[in-house]
């Protein structure tokens, strides 16, 4: 048995995984004390691990947003956690006698989706749409890591050179244009100058409560601002996926994350646009669908790290 941990900017989820089935046992969920700093986050992880009986645990796997050092397994950079080094792997390996692995959270989610549902597929990509956009890429049956373990950071490929400012400091990154936070940031900024319409009437005084589905609903009712925001969101999301499809030529792309969970119709809209602009040879052999494992994917995948490495 292994402990799988999903370290996110909002919460830390953990559970026992066996690698024999896709169940998460003894599931736990605590808030991430991100505002209190790195030491507080580290202590929260320690406290969470304490709640498990370690006598039969063979290893601790963690999926975290950001770029991970391939040797130390420290978090080098994570725009949605900490912008500088967070030596998570070093501290955990010093504290525990059992093996510890840390990997990018969407990569471990991709491992889980592939292991439990797409094992026969040799070229496979998992993309998560949430606060940001991340991916896990499997090429010829192996997880793609790159020379410095930074492969798959698709959220920070620039798709609009004069576009919105991203958390990483660049303009027009994929996640600045098509992630949940990216779209909501655009919407809230637009509401500062747009003085009419359904979105303005409902959310001008409470912009923080605006959600992606609210934009879609207002667009369906004919609100011009909402329609423009939704069309732009689908355009950039489709463009990014089209580029990924053209570059990697996968058999299957699965989409997951909070944005998709609340707006499953996005897949049909993306298929209509992305397949038009992708390389036609790649498009003919690729399918796009939603993830199967949902929120437990990263916990399961964190355990699977001990099979992968």
N, C-alpha and C positions, 0 to 999 in steps of 0.2 A: 504493500500500500504506500501511497505517496500523498503528501499535502500539496494541493494546488492552490495558488494565491493569485488573484487578479487585483493588481494595484492600479487604481484609477484616481483621478483628481478629486472625485466626489466621494467614493467609497472604496473600501478594501474588502473583497469577498474571498472566502476560503472554504475549502472542503477536502474530504478524503476521496481520492480516486484510486481505482484498482488497475486500470488499463485494460481490463477484461470486458467492461461494459461502459455505456455512456451515462452512467448515473454519478451524481455527486452526493457523497454521504456526509452527514454531520455538517451541513452547510451553515456558514456564519457570514455576517455582513456588519461592518462597522464604518462610521464616517472616517474619511481621510482628514486628519488635522493639518491640512496643507498650509493654512494661514499661520500656524505655530512654528513652522520651519522643519528642517530635515530631521533633527533629533526627535521631535514629536512624532513624525511619521514612522521613523525607525522603531521607537518605543511602542507605537500602536501595532506594528507588525510583530514585534516580540510578544506583546500581550496576547495577540490573536493566536500565535503558534503555541503559547502556553496552554491554551484551552484544549489542545489535542494530546492524546496519549502517544508519546514519541517512541514507545518501546517496540512497536511493530512497523514504524515508518522507515522506509528505505531512502527517502530523499524529499527535499523541499524544492518545488518549482514555482517560480514567480513570473507572471506576465505583466510587463509594465509599459506604459506609453514611453516612447523615446528611443534614442540610439544607445545600444548596449556595447560595452567593451568586450570583445570576444575572449579575452584572457581573464580579466578580473571579474567580469560580469557586473561591473559598476554601471550606473546610468550616466552616460556622458553628457547627454543633452535631452531635455524634454520640455518643449514649449508649454505644455499643459500641466507640468509638475514643477520642475526646477530648471532654470536656464543654464545652470552650470553643474559641475560634477556632484553626483550623489553616490557615494561609495557603498551602495547597498550590498553588492555581491561580496565585497571585502569584509564588511562587518558581519554578515550572516555566516560566512565560512569560518570566521574566527570564533563565532559563538557556538556553532553546532558541529558535532562530530560527524553527522550524516552528510551526504553530498547535497550541495545547493546549486541550483541553476537559475539564472535570470535571463529572460529573453523578451523581445518586443511583444506587446500584448496581442496585436493583430496577427503576428506570425504564429503565436501559439494557438490562437483561434483557428487559423488556417490549418495547422497540424491536426487539430481535433476534427474539423469538418472533413478533411481529407481521409484521416484514419478511419472514422466511423461511417462515412457515407460515400467517399469517392476514391477508395483505395486503388481501384483499377485504372483511374485517370492519371496519366503521366504529367500532364501540363494543366495546372489548376491555379486559380487566383481567388483569394478571399479579400474583399474590400469592405471596410466598416465606415459607415457615415454616422458621425456623432458630433461631439464637440469639435473634433478635427476629422481628418480622413487618413486612414492608414491601410496598409495591405500586407498580406503574406503571400508570397509567390513560390509555387512549387514547379520546378522545371525538371523534366525527365525523372520525376519521382522523388526529387530531393529539394529540400527547402533552400531557396536562394538567399545567401547571406552577403555576398560581395566581398571585396578584398579587405574592407575594414568593418564588416558586419553592419553596413548601413543600407543595404539593398532594400527596396520596397517602400521607401519614404515617398510614396506617390503624392501624398498630401502637399508636399513642398515642391512639386514640379510646377513651373510657371505656365499658366494657360491664358493669362491676360496681362501682358507686360505693363499696361497702364491701369491695372485693376486695383482692387481693395487691398489695404495694408493687412498683412498676415502677422500672426503672433511671432513668427520667426524673424520679422523685420523686412522681408521682401514684399513686393507688390504683386498681386494677381496669382498667388499660389492656388492650386486646386482647392485646398480646404478653405481658403479665404473667400472663394467664389461659390463653393458648392457644399460646404459642411453646414450643419445645423446652426452653429454659432455665427458662421460667416453670413448666412442669409439673414438671420435675425439682426445682426449688426447693421446690415444694409437697410433693413426695414425700419429699424429705430432711427437711423440717421435720416432716412427719407421722410419720416413722420415729423421731423423738426421743421421741414419746409413745406410739406404737403398739408394744406389746411382744409381738405374736404375728403369725402369718401367714407366707406364703411370702416376701414382700418383706423382712420383718423378719429372718427366719432367714438369708436369703442376703446382704442388703446392710446390715444394722445396723452392722457393723464396717467396711464399705467403701462408704459412701454415694456417694463420688465416682465409682465405677465404674457406678452405676446409669444405664441408658439408657431411652429411651421404649419401645423394643420389649420391654424387661424388664417394664415395667408392663403392657403389653398381654398378654404371655404369662402373667403371674401372674393377670391378670383372667380370662383364658380358663380357668384352672385353678381359679377360684372364690375367689381371695383377696379378702376384703371390702375391704381398703384399696385394692388395685390396681383393683378394679372401680369403686369410688367415684371414684378419680383419673381413670380412663379415661373414665367417663361424663361427668364434669365437663369434661374436656378437649374431648371431642366436642361437648358442649353449647355451650361458649363459642366454639369454633371455628365451629360452625354458625351461632350467633347473629351473630358478626361478619360472616361471609360473607353471611348473609341481609340484614343492614343495608346492606352494600355493594351487593348486588344491587338492593335496593329504591331506594337513592339514585341509582345511576348507570344502571340499566336496560341492562346490557351484553348483547351477543349471546353472548359467550364469556368465561368466567373460567378461567384456567389456574393451577394450583398447582404450586409447585416448592420446592426447598430440602431440606436434610438430613433433616428430620423426615419428609417425604413419601417421599423416596428409600428410607428403611428401613421405611416403613409405608404402602405404596401403597393398602392397603385403606381408608385414611382417607377417600378420595374417596367411596366408596359410602356410608359411614356419614354423611358430611356431607350428601350429596344427600338422604338420607331425612329429615333434620331441617331443613336450611336451606330447602328448598323448601316446607315446611309453614308457616313463619313469614314468608317474604318476600311482598312484594306479588304477588298471583297473576298479574297482567298481566306483570310483570317475570319471574316464575318460568317462565311458559309459553314465553318466547322465549329463555331463557338455558340454555347448556350449561356443564358443569363438567368439566374434564379435567386431566391432568397436563401439565407442560411437555415440550417435545420436545428442547431443546438441552442440558439438564442443566447441568453445571458450566461449560461454555464460553459460556453465554448472555451473561454480563456482559462478557467479553472482546470478543465479537462486537458487542454493543450499544455498547460504548465506541467502537469504530470507526465505527459507524453515526451517531454524534453529528455527524459532519461532513456527513451528508446531511440531518439533522434541522434544524440551525441554519445 
